[in-house]
Amino acid sequence: MVSTLLFAALLNRPVLAETIEASEDVWVYSHASDPGGDSALRIFGNGGRAVAASAGDLESFSYGYLKFDVSSLPKDKKLVSAEMILTPSGKPAVDPAAKDWPLEVRPLVGKFAEKTWAFEMAGDISPSPKSLYGSGVIKTTTADDTFEIRINLLGEKSAFAEDFAKLTDTLFVALTSKYDASEQGMKGMYKVFSRDNKERAVRPRLEIKFAD
């Protein structure tokens, strides 16, 4: 009886919810004409891999790097929910096979600044090949065919909560996927709106909740 009441009390605890837009982002691709100013990020992998095995393979991959200012978030409250929300560009086809090649959120090894970004930096500033925060696929949200990708960052094997607790002011993450554009063309990639889109509702954002 006591455990049941405790569980119910935990469910009814007040929750503090915060939504944060990406403050900077870059499209990491060797042929990107405007990496920091494009209205969309394109993400794909190669040869069954989401992250390049070496700097020499980078030209066959495309990533999205995101930066979030988390300095205003509470440091003394328990993190109970964290989701990355991304909006696909255009009206994408929802490929049932995409479950095998989801869009991934990974820790970023290194830091970037949008204004000074150059593709040559990708060898040193890269997605973690070993740590995965979460993954998701394109889904419809309503009857009017609104699309989005919601990625839970607090899965069983995710280190997000631990890494988040160490942050002081900035979170850097990378978007990756095993989707292979070399085999499937435009259908083999994720194309999501960047922070440079005029509509705020479609920009990359984090929805984070804390126990109050």
C-alpha angles and dihedrals in degrees: 000000000000093000090050091053091047092052091049090049091052091051091052097048113125114260127212110212125197131183119200127186121214109267094201136008139172136198104231107208132123093235098041107132095197108017096176100036107042114118091226139044118218120206129189141139137210138232095004093307129114095195126045114250092217142007088258091064096051096099089067093057135067125200140176119223120202132192124197128189105225097166093112095053119104116263097194101058132086116254108232103166137018126175133173110215120199131174120218115231117247121349104314126198110245102232112204089209090060089088085078092052106035126172107263135208114210136172113266116234103219133003133271139197117212095220095053100036119132127172090239087072092063092088091064101028105054145142116273107255093202105041123067122183096189147307140222145171136227113282136174114244104191142012091267091068099254108169131206143152116228116189122193108219096190101067123147096269097034120118092197096110091050093046092044091055089060095053122107105181115337139051120198121191138167130222113218139162142182089226104128116220092181089067102033106027117213090349089063098067143062116241113191132171116263129217088267093073113113092228110078092200092069100045119111110272144170122227108201129179129194132192105251 
